[in-house]
Amino acid sequence: MELFNAIAKRHSYRGSFKDIAITKQDLQKIVQAGIDAPSGCNAQTTSFIIVDDEKILDKLNEIVSGKAMNTAKAVIVVLSYPIEAYYDMSFAKEDYSAAVENILLAVTALGYATVWIDGQIRREEKAEKIARLLDVPNNLIVRVVLPIGVPKVKKEQKAKLPFNERAWFNGYKK
């Protein structure tokens, strides 16, 4: 799929997925898109765990709920290493955000769907539970969970405000 088409079609899919496996080759392409994202000072503070084992997926579903999680054929867990990359500044949040956006576009381009889950895992120590389940070292933080699959229901991207309400040339003009 062409880039601008993938951007236009990308949406947050919270529904159920079809019972269709995702190939390891596609999962590798998807995560490689995240690895190829920019990072502040090229610190490369984002890492990924790809979960496609049904037993581990079941255990993840006990921690994170929702139709997408319960029926996903794979889940990408995004990890962050919050180091100071430039003077006293960390760009870890920006780094993993750029990586996740690349992943969202790759998922769409390959005909799959996903949803960016982070709010839910910030509560009730869910991120920590996921970290323990997946043997994540203490210096890394579980930031985002991305359930992936073939959507049962075709959905479209929600309408965005028009260009002239969100962007201007040569200064703010509202």
Residue pairs with C-beta under 8 A, 6 or more apart in sequence:
1 9
1 108
1 109
1 110
1 111
3 105
3 109
6 105
6 108
6 109
7 105
8 157
9 108
9 156
9 157
10 104
10 105
10 108
10 157
11 113
11 155
11 156
11 157
11 158
12 114
12 115
12 116
13 68
13 113
13 114
13 115
13 151
13 155
14 66
14 67
14 68
14 115
15 67
15 68
15 151
15 152
15 153
15 155
16 67
16 68
16 70
16 71
16 152
16 153
17 68
17 71
17 72
17 73
17 113
17 147
17 148
17 149
17 150
17 151
17 152
18 149
18 150
18 151
18 152
19 71
19 73
20 73
20 149
20 150
21 52
21 73
22 52
22 73
22 74
22 112
22 148
22 149
22 150
24 52
26 110
26 112
27 50
27 52
27 74
27 76
27 148
28 50
29 106
29 110
30 76
30 103
30 106
30 107
30 110
30 112
30 148
31 48
31 50
31 76
31 103
32 106
33 102
33 103
33 105
33 106
34 46
34 48
34 76
34 78
34 99
34 100
34 102
34 103
34 106
35 46
35 48
35 99
36 102
37 46
37 95
37 98
37 99
37 101
37 102
38 95
38 98
39 45
39 46
39 85
39 91
39 94
39 95
39 98
39 99
40 85
40 86
40 89
40 90
40 91
40 94
40 95
41 85
41 86
41 91
43 83
43 85
43 91
43 95
44 95
45 80
45 81
45 82
45 83
45 85
45 90
45 91
45 92
45 95
45 96
46 78
46 79
46 80
46 81
46 92
46 95
46 96
46 99
47 78
47 79
47 80
47 81
47 140
48 76
48 77
48 78
48 79
48 99
49 76
49 77
49 79
49 134
49 136
50 74
50 75
50 76
51 57
51 60
51 74
51 75
51 76
51 77
51 134
52 73
52 74
52 75
56 133
56 134
57 72
57 73
57 74
57 75
59 133
60 69
60 75
60 130
60 133
60 145
61 69
61 70
63 121
63 126
63 129
63 130
63 133
64 117
64 120
64 121
64 126
64 130
64 145
65 120
66 115
66 117
66 120
66 147
68 114
68 115
68 117
68 147
68 149
69 75
69 117
69 145
69 147
71 147
71 149
71 152
72 147
72 148
72 149
73 148
73 149
73 150
74 147
74 148
74 149
75 145
75 146
75 147
75 148
76 103
76 145
76 146
76 148
77 130
77 134
77 142
77 144
77 145
77 146
78 96
78 99
78 100
78 103
78 142
78 143
78 144
78 145
78 146
79 96
79 136
79 140
79 141
79 142
79 143
80 92
80 93
80 95
80 96
80 140
80 141
80 143
81 92
81 139
81 140
81 141
82 90
82 92
82 141
83 90
83 92
84 90
85 91
96 143
96 144
100 116
100 144
100 146
103 114
103 146
104 114
104 116
104 146
107 113
107 114
107 146
107 148
111 150
112 148
112 149
112 150
112 151
113 148
113 149
113 150
113 151
113 155
114 146
114 147
114 148
114 149
115 146
115 147
116 144
116 146
117 144
117 145
117 146
117 147
118 143
118 144
118 145
120 126
121 127
121 130
121 142
121 144
121 145
127 141
127 142
127 143
128 142
130 136
130 142
130 145
131 140
131 141
131 142
134 142
136 142
160 166
165 174
168 174
